[in-house]
Amino acid sequence: MKHAETLVREVKYVPLPKAAYEGNLKHVKDNKIGTVFGGKNEIGITVEDLMKREAKMLNFARAVCCP
């Protein structure tokens, strides 16, 4: 995550806001797991709005990762 923005630009992808990389790195360091998507696709939501959500474990994720 520390070099994500540079690597993303190198492969010609669109980088996320810097705060997104920082927030994701904090989640990894804090051993947080889960998703902020709630198991469905959403159109029109911003990265900033996603970052405000608390990650939750979905039933299928629990079965695969944390029985």
C-alpha positions as CSV (number, residue, x, y, z in Angstrom):
1,M,0.0,0.0,0.0
2,K,2.9,2.4,0.6
3,H,3.8,2.4,-3.1
4,A,0.3,1.7,-4.5
5,E,-0.3,5.1,-6.1
6,T,3.0,4.9,-8.0
7,L,2.4,1.4,-9.2
8,V,-1.1,2.1,-10.2
9,R,0.0,5.0,-12.4
10,E,2.8,2.9,-13.8
11,V,0.3,0.4,-15.2
12,K,-1.9,3.2,-16.4
13,Y,-4.8,2.7,-14.0
14,V,-6.6,5.5,-12.2
15,P,-5.3,6.0,-8.7
16,L,-7.5,6.2,-5.6
17,P,-7.3,9.3,-3.4
18,K,-4.3,9.3,-1.1
19,A,-6.6,9.0,1.9
20,A,-8.0,5.7,0.5
21,Y,-4.5,4.1,0.5
22,E,-3.8,5.4,4.0
23,G,-7.1,4.1,5.3
24,N,-6.6,0.7,3.7
25,L,-3.1,0.4,5.1
26,K,-4.5,1.2,8.6
27,H,-7.2,-1.5,8.2
28,V,-4.5,-4.1,7.3
29,K,-2.3,-3.0,10.2
30,D,-5.4,-3.2,12.6
31,N,-6.2,-6.7,11.2
32,K,-9.7,-5.6,10.1
33,I,-11.5,-7.8,7.7
34,G,-14.8,-7.5,5.8
35,T,-16.4,-5.5,3.1
36,V,-18.0,-2.1,2.8
37,F,-20.0,-3.2,-0.3
38,G,-22.6,-5.2,1.6
39,G,-22.7,-7.9,-1.1
40,K,-24.2,-5.8,-3.8
41,N,-23.1,-3.5,-6.7
42,E,-23.6,0.2,-6.3
43,I,-23.5,2.8,-9.0
44,G,-22.6,6.4,-8.3
45,I,-21.0,5.9,-4.9
46,T,-17.7,7.7,-4.3
47,V,-14.5,6.3,-2.8
48,E,-14.9,8.9,0.0
49,D,-18.4,7.6,0.8
50,L,-17.1,4.0,0.9
51,M,-14.3,5.0,3.3
52,K,-16.9,6.3,5.8
53,R,-18.5,2.9,6.0
54,E,-17.6,0.3,8.6
55,A,-16.5,-3.0,7.0
56,K,-18.8,-6.0,7.8
57,M,-18.4,-9.7,7.4
58,L,-20.9,-11.3,5.1
59,N,-22.1,-14.9,5.7
60,F,-20.2,-16.3,2.7
61,A,-17.0,-14.5,3.7
62,R,-17.2,-16.0,7.2
63,A,-17.5,-19.5,5.8
64,V,-14.5,-19.0,3.6
65,C,-12.1,-17.1,5.9
66,C,-13.2,-17.5,9.5
67,P,-15.2,-20.6,10.3
